[in-house]
Amino acid sequence: MPRSPLPPREGISATSLRAPGGKETHDKNHLPVPDTIGEWLEAEFPEADDEARRSLLTPGDMRDEVGEPIRWDDAVVPGGFYFFHRPVPAEERIPFEISVVFEDDDLLVVDKPHFLASTPNGRFVRECVVTRARLDFDQPDLVAIHRLDRVTAGLLILSKRPETRGRYQRLFQDRLVTKTYRALAAMPPADLELPLVKESRLVKPRGGRQVLEVEGEPNAFSKISLLGERTPPSPRWSDATEPPPRRSVGECPSIGEYQLEPLTGKTHQLRVHMNSLGLPILGDPVYPVDRAPDPYDFSAPLQLLAASIGFDDPLTGRPRRFESGLSLGETL
C-alpha cells in the first residue's frame, strides 16, 4: 500500500480505502468498477446518509495515491488507493501517562502504562500510545514497530522516520530481538521444576478473546524462571481457603516474581503459558476466565511488565539494550 499523502489529524492517521477492480490481487479486484467516486462511496457506505458521504470529499479530506483532491464525479481508478480522515469521537481519557526511556533521530522508546493501548483499535483511537505520542512530541510520523497488550505495561519502541523504519521492523519479523518480561503470580507447586521452556500450539478462535492451546506441532515457546518470592504488605484474603479467580497483588499471601522470555511472538503467549502451568498472572482479566471487564476498571492491573529489550542496531551494528523504569506491584 502506498504511503498516505494526508498527514495525521489530531495524531490519527488517515484511513485508506481501495477501489474495486485493477490488475493486482486484492479482496475487491473481482468487483465491477463504479463510474464515479460518488457511486462507489454509496456502495461502500450504504448505511451512511448522502451528506456524510459527501463530507469525506470536502477540500483536502479525500486524496488519491499522489495526493490529488478527489471530487464526487471523478472517475474511479480501478484498484486505486484513496485516503481520507474519518470523524473520530472523543474518548474518556485513560488516567496514566507514558514516559520516555530513550530517544534519538530514529527511535522513541517509551514505558507504556497498564490500560493504555499501544496502537489505535476499535474502542481506543485517541487513547493509545501512538496517537498521544504524535501529539505530545509533535512527531506525526511515529509508528509502533511492535505491540504490547493494552493491559500489559513496559517498553514499547516507536519509529520516528519512515526512511529507516523497515530496518527496525525487520528485527522483530526475523526474531532478532531479545525481550524479557517480569510477572507476578502464585508461587509454583513443589513438583514444578523451574526454569523450564513451555511449548504448545496456540490458536485464537475468530471472535474470541482467549487464545487456546490445541493439539499439534508447537508454534509458541516461552522460557519461564522463578526469580524469588514476594509477599505483599497487606494481604486482603489471608484467611480465605481459596483466592478469588482474578487476583490483584494485595490479594495473595505469597506470590512469586517470574522472568518470562518469549522465544516466539504469539498473541497472549506468556499469559496462556503461565495459566496452563496453573500460575495465572495476577490481575489477568482473561485467563483463566474471561471476565469481559470494563476497560475503565483500573482496580487490578495485570502484573506483567515488558522489562527489557535488546538487539543489534541495524544501522550501526552496535548492541542496544533498553530497561523499563516501571515496577510490578506498585498498585495494591
LOMARNU-181551 format. One record per residue: residue in one letter; x, y, z of N, C-alpha, C in turn. Coordinates in steps of 0.2 Angstrom, whole numbers, plus 5000, padded with zeros to 4 digits. Example, Ala and Ser with C-alpha at 12.3 -4.5 7.8 and 13.67 -1.06 7.14 Angstrom:
// residues 2
a_5066_4972_5039_5062_4978_5039_5066_4984_5039
s_5064_4989_5035_5068_4995_5036_5064_5000_5039
***
This chain:
// residues 332
m_5004_4994_5000_5000_5000_5000_5004_5006_5000
p_5003_5011_4996_5007_5017_4996_5006_5021_5002
r_5011_5025_5004_5011_5029_5010_5005_5035_5009
s_5001_5036_5014_4996_5041_5014_4999_5048_5012
p_4996_5051_5007_4998_5058_5006_4995_5063_5011
l_4990_5061_5015_4987_5065_5021_4991_5064_5027
p_4993_5069_5030_4997_5069_5037_4991_5067_5042
p_4994_5064_5048_4989_5063_5053_4985_5069_5055
r_4979_5068_5057_4975_5074_5060_4974_5072_5067
e_4976_5077_5072_4975_5076_5079_4978_5069_5081
g_4984_5068_5078_4988_5062_5079_4985_5055_5076
i_4980_5056_5072_4976_5050_5070_4977_5049_5062
s_4980_5044_5060_4981_5043_5053_4975_5043_5049
a_4976_5045_5043_4971_5044_5038_4969_5037_5036
t_4963_5036_5035_4960_5029_5033_4961_5028_5026
s_4963_5022_5024_4964_5020_5017_4959_5016_5014
l_4957_5017_5008_4951_5013_5005_4953_5011_4998
r_4953_5005_4996_4955_5003_4990_4949_5002_4985
a_4949_5004_4979_4943_5004_4974_4943_4997_4971
p_4937_4995_4969_4936_4988_4966_4940_4988_4959
g_4941_4982_4957_4945_4981_4950_4952_4982_4951
g_4955_4983_4945_4963_4983_4945_4966_4976_4943
k_4972_4976_4941_4976_4970_4939_4979_4967_4945
e_4980_4970_4951_4983_4967_4956_4978_4963_4960
t_4980_4958_4964_4976_4954_4968_4974_4957_4974
h_4968_4958_4976_4966_4961_4982_4958_4959_4983
d_4955_4960_4989_4949_4957_4990_4943_4960_4986
k_4944_4965_4983_4939_4968_4979_4941_4969_4971
n_4946_4965_4969_4948_4966_4962_4943_4963_4957
h_4939_4958_4960_4934_4955_4956_4927_4959_4955
l_4926_4964_4959_4920_4968_4959_4920_4973_4953
p_4914_4974_4950_4914_4979_4945_4916_4986_4947
v_4919_4990_4943_4921_4997_4945_4916_5002_4944
p_4913_5005_4949_4908_5011_4948_4911_5016_4943
d_4906_5020_4940_4908_5025_4935_4911_5031_4939
t_4909_5033_4945_4911_5039_4948_4913_5037_4956
i_4916_5042_4959_4918_5041_4966_4912_5041_4970
g_4907_5045_4968_4900_5046_4972_4897_5039_4972
e_4896_5036_4966_4893_5029_4966_4897_5024_4970
w_4903_5024_4970_4907_5020_4974_4906_5021_4981
l_4906_5027_4984_4905_5028_4991_4898_5026_4993
e_4893_5027_4988_4886_5025_4990_4886_5017_4991
a_4890_5014_4987_4890_5006_4988_4894_5004_4994
e_4900_5008_4995_4904_5006_5001_4901_5008_5007
f_4898_5013_5008_4895_5015_5014_4887_5016_5014
p_4884_5010_5013_4876_5011_5012_4872_5013_5018
e_4875_5012_5024_4872_5015_5030_4872_5022_5031
a_4877_5025_5028_4878_5032_5029_4873_5037_5024
d_4871_5043_5027_4867_5047_5023_4872_5051_5017
d_4868_5054_5013_4872_5057_5007_4877_5062_5010
e_4874_5066_5015_4878_5072_5017_4885_5069_5021
a_4884_5063_5024_4890_5060_5027_4895_5058_5022
r_4893_5055_5017_4897_5053_5012_4901_5058_5008
r_4897_5064_5007_4900_5069_5003_4905_5073_5008
s_4904_5073_5014_4908_5076_5019_4915_5073_5018
l_4916_5067_5016_4923_5064_5015_4927_5068_5010
l_4923_5071_5005_4927_5074_5000_4927_5082_5000
t_4926_5085_5006_4927_5092_5007_4934_5093_5006
p_4936_5100_5004_4943_5101_5002_4948_5098_5006
g_4952_5095_5004_4958_5092_5007_4957_5085_5011
d_4950_5083_5011_4949_5077_5015_4950_5071_5012
m_4949_5070_5005_4950_5064_5002_4955_5065_4996
r_4960_5061_4996_4965_5061_4991_4967_5055_4988
d_4969_5055_4982_4972_5049_4978_4979_5047_4980
e_4982_5042_4977_4988_5040_4979_4994_5045_4979
v_4993_5050_4974_4998_5055_4973_4996_5062_4976
g_4991_5062_4980_4989_5067_4984_4984_5072_4981
e_4981_5070_4975_4977_5075_4972_4970_5075_4975
p_4967_5080_4976_4960_5080_4979_4955_5077_4975
i_4950_5073_4978_4945_5069_4974_4938_5073_4974
r_4935_5073_4969_4928_5076_4968_4923_5070_4967
w_4917_5072_4969_4911_5067_4969_4910_5064_4962
d_4911_5068_4956_4910_5065_4950_4916_5062_4946
d_4922_5062_4950_4928_5059_4947_4927_5052_4945
a_4931_5050_4940_4931_5043_4938_4935_5039_4944
v_4933_5033_4945_4937_5028_4949_4942_5025_4946
v_4948_5025_4949_4954_5022_4947_4954_5015_4949
p_4953_5010_4944_4952_5003_4946_4958_5000_4951
g_4956_4998_4957_4961_4995_4961_4965_5001_4965
g_4963_5007_4964_4967_5013_4966_4966_5014_4974
f_4971_5017_4977_4970_5018_4984_4968_5025_4985
y_4963_5026_4990_4961_5033_4992_4961_5034_4999
f_4963_5040_5001_4964_5041_5008_4960_5047_5011
f_4957_5046_5017_4953_5051_5020_4953_5051_5027
h_4951_5056_5031_4950_5056_5038_4943_5055_5040
r_4942_5049_5044_4935_5048_5047_4934_5053_5053
p_4928_5054_5054_4927_5058_5061_4928_5053_5066
v_4932_5055_5072_4933_5051_5077_4931_5054_5084
p_4926_5051_5087_4923_5054_5093_4928_5055_5099
a_4926_5059_5103_4930_5060_5109_4930_5053_5113
e_4935_5052_5117_4936_5046_5121_4938_5048_5128
e_4935_5045_5133_4937_5046_5140_4944_5045_5141
r_4948_5049_5144_4955_5049_5145_4957_5043_5150
i_4962_5039_5147_4965_5034_5152_4970_5038_5156
p_4969_5037_5163_4972_5042_5168_4979_5040_5169
f_4983_5038_5164_4990_5036_5165_4994_5039_5160
e_5001_5040_5161_5005_5043_5156_5010_5039_5154
i_5013_5040_5148_5019_5037_5145_5025_5041_5147
s_5030_5037_5148_5037_5041_5150_5042_5039_5145
v_5047_5043_5143_5052_5042_5138_5058_5039_5142
v_5060_5033_5139_5066_5029_5141_5072_5031_5137
f_5071_5032_5130_5076_5034_5126_5074_5037_5120
e_5078_5041_5117_5076_5045_5110_5082_5046_5106
d_5082_5045_5100_5087_5048_5095_5084_5050_5089
d_5087_5050_5083_5084_5053_5077_5079_5048_5074
d_5080_5041_5076_5076_5036_5073_5071_5033_5077
l_5072_5032_5084_5068_5029_5088_5066_5033_5094
l_5060_5031_5096_5057_5034_5103_5055_5028_5107
v_5059_5027_5112_5057_5021_5117_5054_5024_5123
v_5048_5021_5124_5044_5023_5130_5042_5018_5134
d_5040_5019_5141_5037_5015_5145_5029_5016_5144
k_5026_5011_5142_5018_5011_5142_5015_5009_5148
p_5010_5013_5151_5007_5011_5157_5002_5005_5155
h_5000_5002_5161_4994_4997_5160_4988_5001_5158
f_4984_4998_5154_4977_5000_5152_4977_5005_5146
l_4983_5007_5144_4984_5011_5138_4986_5007_5132
a_4981_5007_5127_4983_5003_5121_4989_5006_5117
s_4993_5001_5114_4999_5003_5110_4997_5007_5104
t_4992_5004_5100_4990_5007_5094_4983_5008_5093
p_4980_5012_5089_4973_5013_5088_4970_5006_5086
n_4964_5005_5090_4960_5000_5088_4952_5002_5088
g_4948_4997_5088_4941_4999_5088_4938_5003_5093
r_4940_5002_5099_4937_5005_5105_4942_5012_5107
f_4948_5011_5106_4953_5016_5108_4957_5019_5102
v_4955_5025_5099_4959_5028_5094_4963_5033_5096
r_4960_5038_5100_4964_5043_5103_4968_5041_5109
e_4965_5037_5113_4968_5035_5119_4972_5029_5118
c_4978_5030_5115_4983_5025_5114_4990_5028_5113
v_4995_5024_5114_5002_5027_5114_5004_5031_5108
v_5002_5028_5102_5004_5031_5096_5001_5038_5095
t_4994_5038_5096_4991_5045_5095_4993_5050_5100
r_4994_5048_5106_4996_5053_5111_5003_5055_5110
a_5007_5050_5108_5014_5052_5107_5015_5057_5101
r_5011_5056_5096_5012_5060_5090_5010_5067_5092
l_5005_5068_5096_5003_5075_5098_5008_5078_5104
d_5010_5074_5109_5014_5076_5114_5021_5078_5112
f_5024_5074_5107_5030_5075_5105_5031_5079_5098
d_5025_5081_5095_5025_5084_5089_5029_5080_5084
q_5027_5073_5083_5030_5068_5079_5025_5065_5075
p_5023_5068_5070_5017_5065_5066_5018_5058_5063
d_5025_5056_5062_5027_5050_5058_5028_5044_5063
l_5027_5045_5069_5028_5040_5074_5024_5034_5073
v_5027_5028_5073_5023_5022_5072_5026_5016_5077
a_5022_5013_5080_5025_5007_5084_5027_5002_5080
i_5033_4999_5081_5036_4994_5077_5035_4987_5080
h_5032_4987_5086_5029_4980_5089_5023_4982_5094
r_5020_4978_5097_5014_4979_5101_5015_4976_5108
l_5012_4979_5113_5010_4976_5119_5003_4976_5120
d_5000_4971_5123_4993_4971_5125_4991_4977_5129
r_4985_4979_5128_4983_4985_5132_4984_4985_5139
v_4983_4979_5142_4984_4978_5150_4991_4977_5152
t_4995_4976_5147_5002_4975_5149_5006_4981_5149
a_5011_4982_5154_5015_4988_5154_5022_4987_5152
g_5025_4992_5151_5033_4992_5149_5035_4995_5143
l_5040_4992_5140_5044_4995_5135_5040_4994_5128
l_5040_5000_5125_5037_5000_5118_5041_5004_5113
i_5043_5002_5108_5048_5005_5103_5044_5008_5097
l_5045_5015_5096_5041_5018_5091_5047_5021_5086
s_5045_5020_5079_5049_5023_5074_5047_5030_5072
k_5053_5034_5072_5051_5041_5070_5052_5043_5063
r_5056_5039_5059_5057_5041_5052_5055_5035_5047
p_5051_5036_5043_5049_5031_5038_5055_5028_5034
e_5060_5032_5033_5066_5030_5029_5070_5024_5032
t_5070_5024_5039_5073_5019_5042_5069_5014_5046
r_5062_5015_5046_5058_5011_5049_5058_5003_5047
g_5059_5002_5041_5059_4995_5039_5064_4991_5042
r_5070_4994_5043_5076_4990_5045_5075_4988_5052
y_5071_4992_5056_5070_4990_5063_5064_4985_5064
q_5059_4986_5059_5053_4981_5059_5056_4974_5057
r_5061_4974_5053_5064_4968_5051_5067_4964_5057
l_5069_4967_5062_5072_4964_5068_5067_4960_5071
f_5061_4963_5072_5056_4959_5075_5053_4953_5071
q_5052_4955_5064_5050_4949_5060_5055_4943_5060
d_5061_4945_5060_5066_4939_5060_5068_4937_5066
r_5065_4939_5072_5066_4936_5079_5073_4938_5081
l_5075_4944_5079_5082_4946_5081_5082_4950_5087
v_5076_4951_5091_5076_4955_5097_5075_4950_5103
t_5078_4952_5108_5078_4948_5114_5073_4952_5119
k_5068_4949_5121_5063_4953_5126_5063_4949_5132
t_5063_4952_5138_5062_4949_5144_5056_4953_5148
y_5052_4949_5151_5046_4951_5155_5047_4949_5162
r_5044_4953_5166_5043_4951_5173_5036_4950_5174
a_5034_4945_5179_5027_4944_5180_5026_4942_5188
l_5021_4943_5191_5019_4941_5197_5013_4936_5197
a_5014_4930_5200_5009_4925_5201_5010_4921_5207
a_5006_4917_5208_5007_4912_5214_5013_4909_5214
m_5016_4907_5220_5022_4903_5220_5021_4896_5217
p_5025_4893_5213_5024_4887_5210_5024_4881_5215
p_5020_4876_5213_5020_4870_5217_5027_4867_5217
a_5027_4863_5223_5034_4859_5224_5036_4855_5218
d_5031_4852_5215_5033_4847_5209_5034_4851_5202
l_5034_4857_5202_5035_4861_5196_5043_4863_5196
e_5047_4860_5192_5054_4862_5191_5055_4868_5187
l_5058_4874_5189_5059_4879_5185_5067_4881_5186
p_5070_4884_5181_5067_4886_5174_5065_4880_5170
l_5060_4882_5165_5058_4877_5160_5056_4881_5154
v_5056_4878_5148_5053_4880_5142_5047_4877_5141
k_5042_4881_5141_5035_4879_5139_5033_4880_5132
e_5031_4874_5129_5029_4874_5122_5023_4872_5121
s_5019_4874_5116_5012_4872_5114_5010_4875_5108
r_5005_4873_5105_5002_4876_5099_4996_4880_5101
l_4996_4887_5099_4991_4892_5101_4987_4894_5095
v_4981_4894_5096_4976_4896_5091_4971_4901_5094
k_4970_4906_5091_4965_4911_5093_4959_4911_5089
p_4953_4908_5091_4947_4907_5088_4944_4914_5085
r_4941_4914_5080_4938_4920_5077_4933_4923_5082
g_4933_4929_5084_4928_4932_5088_4929_4931_5095
g_4934_4927_5097_4935_4926_5104_4941_4930_5107
r_4941_4931_5113_4947_4934_5116_4952_4930_5119
q_4950_4924_5121_4955_4919_5124_4959_4915_5118
v_4965_4915_5119_4969_4911_5115_4969_4904_5118
l_4969_4898_5113_4968_4892_5116_4974_4887_5114
e_4976_4883_5119_4981_4878_5117_4977_4872_5114
v_4980_4870_5108_4977_4864_5105_4982_4859_5103
e_4980_4853_5101_4984_4848_5099_4988_4850_5092
g_4994_4848_5092_4998_4849_5085_5005_4851_5087
e_5008_4853_5081_5015_4855_5082_5016_4861_5085
p_5020_4862_5090_5021_4868_5094_5022_4874_5090
n_5019_4880_5091_5021_4886_5087_5023_4892_5092
a_5023_4890_5099_5024_4895_5104_5029_4892_5109
f_5034_4896_5111_5039_4894_5116_5041_4899_5120
s_5041_4898_5127_5042_4903_5132_5047_4900_5137
k_5052_4904_5139_5056_4902_5145_5054_4905_5151
i_5052_4901_5156_5049_4903_5162_5054_4902_5168
s_5056_4907_5172_5060_4906_5178_5057_4910_5184
l_5059_4907_5190_5057_4910_5196_5062_4914_5199
l_5061_4920_5200_5066_4925_5202_5067_4925_5210
g_5061_4924_5213_5060_4924_5220_5053_4925_5223
e_5053_4924_5229_5046_4925_5232_5045_4932_5235
r_5039_4935_5233_5037_4942_5236_5031_4941_5240
t_5031_4945_5246_5025_4945_5250_5022_4952_5250
p_5016_4953_5248_5013_4959_5248_5012_4962_5255
p_5012_4968_5256_5012_4971_5263_5006_4970_5267
s_5000_4970_5263_4994_4970_5266_4989_4965_5263
p_4990_4958_5263_4986_4954_5260_4979_4954_5263
r_4974_4954_5258_4967_4955_5259_4963_4949_5260
w_4966_4943_5259_4962_4937_5260_4966_4932_5263
s_4970_4934_5268_4974_4929_5271_4971_4923_5275
d_4964_4924_5276_4961_4919_5280_4956_4915_5275
a_4956_4916_5269_4952_4913_5264_4955_4906_5262
t_4951_4901_5261_4954_4895_5259_4956_4895_5251
e_4952_4899_5247_4954_4899_5240_4954_4906_5238
p_4959_4908_5234_4959_4915_5232_4954_4916_5226
p_4952_4922_5226_4947_4924_5220_4950_4923_5213
p_4946_4921_5208_4948_4919_5202_4953_4924_5199
r_4951_4931_5199_4956_4936_5197_4959_4940_5203
r_4965_4939_5204_4968_4941_5210_4973_4947_5208
s_4972_4952_5213_4977_4958_5212_4983_4957_5217
v_4988_4961_5217_4994_4960_5221_4992_4959_5228
g_4988_4964_5231_4986_4963_5238_4982_4958_5240
e_4980_4953_5236_4975_4948_5237_4979_4941_5238
c_4985_4941_5237_4989_4935_5238_4994_4935_5244
p_4993_4930_5248_4998_4930_5254_5005_4928_5252
s_5006_4925_5247_5013_4923_5245_5013_4923_5237
i_5017_4927_5234_5017_4927_5227_5025_4926_5225
g_5025_4924_5219_5032_4924_5216_5033_4929_5210
e_5039_4931_5209_5041_4935_5204_5045_4931_5199
y_5042_4931_5193_5045_4927_5187_5048_4931_5182
q_5053_4928_5179_5056_4931_5172_5053_4927_5167
l_5050_4930_5162_5047_4927_5156_5051_4929_5150
e_5053_4924_5146_5057_4926_5139_5053_4923_5134
p_5049_4926_5130_5046_4924_5124_5050_4922_5118
l_5051_4916_5116_5055_4914_5111_5052_4914_5104
t_5045_4915_5105_5041_4916_5099_5036_4922_5101
g_5032_4925_5096_5028_4930_5097_5021_4930_5096
k_5018_4925_5099_5011_4923_5098_5007_4928_5103
t_5000_4930_5100_4996_4934_5105_4995_4930_5111
h_4995_4934_5117_4994_4932_5124_4999_4926_5126
q_5004_4925_5122_5008_4919_5123_5010_4918_5130
l_5013_4923_5134_5015_4922_5140_5010_4921_5145
r_5004_4925_5144_4998_4924_5149_4995_4917_5148
v_4995_4914_5142_4992_4907_5141_4997_4902_5144
h_5003_4903_5143_5008_4898_5146_5008_4898_5153
m_5008_4904_5156_5008_4904_5164_5001_4901_5166
n_4996_4902_5163_4990_4900_5165_4989_4892_5164
s_4992_4890_5159_4992_4882_5158_4997_4879_5163
l_5001_4882_5166_5005_4879_5172_5002_4880_5178
g_4996_4882_5178_4992_4883_5185_4994_4890_5188
l_4998_4894_5185_5000_4900_5188_4998_4906_5184
p_4991_4908_5184_4989_4913_5180_4992_4920_5183
i_4994_4924_5179_4997_4931_5181_4992_4935_5185
l_4994_4938_5190_4989_4941_5194_4986_4947_5190
g_4980_4948_5191_4976_4953_5188_4974_4952_5181
d_4975_4946_5179_4973_4944_5172_4966_4944_5171
p_4963_4948_5167_4956_4948_5166_4953_4943_5161
v_4957_4939_5158_4955_4935_5153_4957_4927_5154
y_4962_4926_5158_4964_4919_5160_4965_4919_5167
p_4962_4913_5170_4959_4908_5167_4952_4909_5164
v_4948_4914_5167_4941_4915_5165_4941_4922_5162
d_4938_4923_5156_4937_4929_5153_4931_4933_5156
r_4933_4938_5160_4928_4941_5164_4925_4948_5160
a_4927_4949_5154_4925_4954_5150_4924_4961_5154
p_4930_4963_5157_4930_4968_5162_4928_4975_5158
d_4926_4980_5162_4925_4987_5160_4932_4989_5158
p_4934_4992_5152_4941_4994_5151_4943_5000_5155
y_4938_5003_5158_4939_5009_5163_4940_5007_5170
d_4940_5000_5171_4941_4997_5178_4948_4996_5179
f_4951_5001_5183_4959_5001_5184_4961_4998_5191
s_4956_4994_5194_4957_4992_5201_4962_4986_5201
a_4963_4982_5196_4968_4976_5197_4972_4976_5191
p_4978_4979_5190_4982_4979_5184_4985_4972_5183
l_4985_4970_5177_4989_4964_5175_4996_4965_5177
q_4999_4960_5181_5005_4961_5184_5010_4957_5179
l_5011_4961_5173_5015_4958_5168_5019_4965_5165
l_5025_4965_5165_5029_4970_5163_5034_4968_5158
a_5034_4972_5152_5040_4971_5147_5046_4975_5150
a_5050_4971_5153_5056_4974_5157_5062_4976_5153
s_5064_4972_5148_5070_4974_5144_5069_4972_5137
i_5072_4975_5132_5073_4974_5125_5080_4975_5123
g_5082_4970_5119_5089_4971_5116_5090_4968_5109
f_5094_4972_5105_5095_4970_5098_5102_4973_5096
d_5104_4971_5090_5110_4974_5087_5107_4979_5082
d_5109_4985_5083_5106_4991_5079_5107_4989_5071
p_5102_4989_5067_5103_4988_5060_5107_4993_5056
l_5107_4999_5059_5110_5005_5056_5118_5005_5058
t_5119_5004_5064_5126_5004_5066_5130_4998_5068
g_5126_4992_5069_5128_4986_5071_5130_4986_5078
r_5129_4991_5082_5131_4991_5089_5125_4988_5093
p_5127_4984_5099_5121_4982_5103_5118_4987_5106
r_5111_4986_5107_5107_4991_5111_5103_4987_5116
r_5102_4990_5122_5098_4987_5127_5094_4992_5131
f_5087_4991_5131_5083_4996_5135_5080_4993_5141
e_5080_4996_5146_5077_4994_5153_5071_4998_5155
s_5066_4995_5157_5060_4999_5159_5061_5002_5166
g_5058_5008_5167_5059_5011_5173_5053_5009_5178
l_5048_5005_5176_5042_5003_5179_5044_4997_5184
s_5039_4996_5189_5040_4991_5193_5033_4987_5194
l_5033_4981_5196_5027_4977_5197_5025_4978_5204
g_5018_4977_5205_5016_4978_5212_5015_4984_5215
e_5015_4990_5211_5015_4997_5213_5008_4998_5215
t_5003_4995_5212_4996_4997_5213_4993_4991_5218
l_4992_4992_5224_4990_4986_5228_4983_4987_5230
***
